[in-house]
Amino acid sequence: MISIDNVTVGYGTVGFITAVDQVSLTIGDNEIVGIAGESGSGKSTLMRAIYGDFSTGLGIKSGTIAGRFTDAASDQTIEKPSSQFRDLWWDQISYIPQGSMSVLNPLMKIEQQVVDGLPKRERGGSRKDLRARIAKFLAGFGLEENVLDAYPHQLSGGMRQRVLVAIAAFVNPRLILADEPTTALDVVVQKKILLMMVEIQRRLQNTLVLVSHDLGVHYQITDRLVIMYKGKIVEAGRTADIFANPQHDYTRNLIASLPRLHGQRAVDRVGAGA
Amino acid sequence: MSDAPILEVRNVSRSYRKGGFFGGTHFKAVDEVSFTLPAKPQVFSIVGESGSGKTTLARMVLRLVEPSEGDIRLLGRPLTGKEGRINDLEFRRLVQPIFQNPFEAFSAYLPIEDYLRRTALNLRVAKTVEEANQLADRALRSVNLSLERIRGKYIRQFSGGELQRISVARALIPQPKLIVADEPVSMVDASLRMSIVNLFRTIVEEQGVSFIYITHDLSTAYYLSDQVAIMNRGRVVESGVPTDILDNPTEAYTRELMAAIPTVGERWSELEDIGRTYPTHSSRQQTGSNQPPANA
C-alpha cells in the first residue's frame, strides 16, 4: 500500500532540519501499524510525509514515499508519490489529528463541517438524504443525530474526537492515518475510541497507521510496530514479538519504564521509609 | 506541634454557578471531601479523570481557590477564615506547587537561575544574592542538576524533563513541608517519567517533604504513593493503600478506570468481539473492498 524507501524528511524554512533520517518501511493492506517514539523522534513528521501534507515547510530531501490504491469508481490502480496524495484526501486517505478542538471550525455546526469534507461522489443526492445517511452512520457508533446540529464547543473532547473518527471512516478510505488520536483524552474515553478504530479497520479491511507515544496503546491494538528514536527506526516488527523480545536497548528501556498496575512500587524500591 | 498532621481536609466543597445570567444552577466541583496527611512524610495521590474535581481540590489546598464549605488545616492551623489564618509568606514557605507544564510555569524572559534566585529572595529565605545562590544550588543538586549546569540558560534551552526537574528544585528552595504537584509528569516523555516519579520518592525519604500528587494516571499513582484517593464527579469514591485498592477494588468506577488503562501484558477482552456489526451508508457497499458508489 505504502512504500517508504530510504527517505529523509525535514523542515526547510531556515536551512534544512532533518527530522526523519533515511527511513525505509513498507505498510501493507489490511493491517494496523503503530509508530511509537518520544518527543522529537520524528514520528509525526513521518506521518505527515506519508499523508503528503507538505504545506508548512516540510519537504522530502531524498528517497521516496509512494502509494498504491485501487480507485473505487473505475477499479483502476492508482500509483503516485505522496506529494500527489492531495487528490486522494478524504477519498482514499483519511486523517485523524490529535486536537479535535483546533481542527474543527468553532463557527460552524458539525454537519456543515462533515459535508464540506466529503468527496464529490458522496454529495450526489439531496442534502436531506446525505444528512440522513450521515446520521445513520453516526448512530452505528452510538452518536446521536443531534451532534450534527452542535457547534464544536458544545461537545466534550471525547465526543468531538469520536465524531472525527466517524467522519474519517464515512468515506470508506483504504488508508486511515491517526496522529495521537487519543492523547488528550481520559482513559475510559480513549478505550472507547481505540475500540471504535479497531472496529472500523476490521470491517473495512483497510490500513490504519497509528502514531502514539503510549506503548500501552500500541500493545493493545496494533499488529505491527515501528519504534523511532532521533529520526531513525530502531526497531520494527510484529507488535507481539517486540514486546516479547525487544532487540534494541532503547526499546527495552521504554518497555521497562512502563508503570504497571500491580507489581513493584517505588516504596518497595526505596525501602518503605523509616 | 510536630505531631499535628501536615494537612487536614474536612468536608470541603466548592461549588460554581453554571449557566444563566439570572439564576442558573450550582454545580459542585468538589463535594464534601475529607482526608488527612499524617505528620510522617508521605505521598498522597488524588486520581481522577477530567472534571472529577481533582485540580479544584489541589487549588484549594494551595489556597488559590476558597472552599465554599468545610475547612482545611495545615499543621493544625486554618488556611482560610479570619481567625489564626496562616499569613501568605509563611504559607508559601510551607506549601509549594508544581504544575503540569513547566514551560508555562517559568518566565521565558529570565535566565532560569535568576528565577530561582528571585524565589529565594521573595520568600525571604535568603537575605543576600549569595545566600540565594547557595539555596538554589542546593535545591538543584537534590534533583541531580547544579547552578553551574543551568547558568545563563533560558527555558527553551531545556528539555521538558530537565525543566520539570528544575520546577521541583524551585519548589524545594524554601524547604517546604508539603508539595502539591498537579499532573507533574503527564507532559514528560515516558522514559523520563519514572525518573521524576522516583525523584519524588527520594525527596520524601531524604528531605521529609510530603507530596500531594494529582494525576489521571492510576499506574504512576500506584507506583509512587502511600495512600491514594480516587475521585469521580467531585467525590472521593474510594481511598486507602494502593495495593489494597488495586488488588481488590470495591467501587465499580475504580474497576472501570483500571479496565480502561492500556496496560502491557494483557489485551482488552473486548477486542475479540469487534468487527461483527458495522454501520453502513448507501454510497458504497459494506463489503470491505471498494465498490462503485451508488450515485456515480
Interface residues (C-beta under 8 A of the other chain):
Chain A: E38 S39 T70 D71 A72 A73 D75 R121 E122 G124 G125 R133 I134 K136 F137 L138 A139 G140 F141 G157 F170 N172 R174 D186 V187 V188 Q190 K191 L194 L195 V198 E199 I200 R202 R203 L204 Q205 H213 D214 L215 G216 V217 Y219 Q220 I221 F243 N253 L254 I255 S257 L258 P259 R260 L261 H262 Q264 R265 A266 V267 R269 V270 G271 G273 A274
Chain B: K40 P41 Q42 E49 S50 G160 D189 A190 S191 R193 M194 V197 N198 F200 R201 T202 V204 E205 H216 D217 L218 S219 T220 Y222 Y223 L224 D226 P242 T243 L246 D247 E256 L257 M258 A259 A260 I261 P262 T263 V264 G265 R267 W268 E270 L271 I274 G275 T277 Y278 P279 T280 H281 S282 S283 R284 Q286 G288 S289 N290 Q291 P292 P293 N295 A296
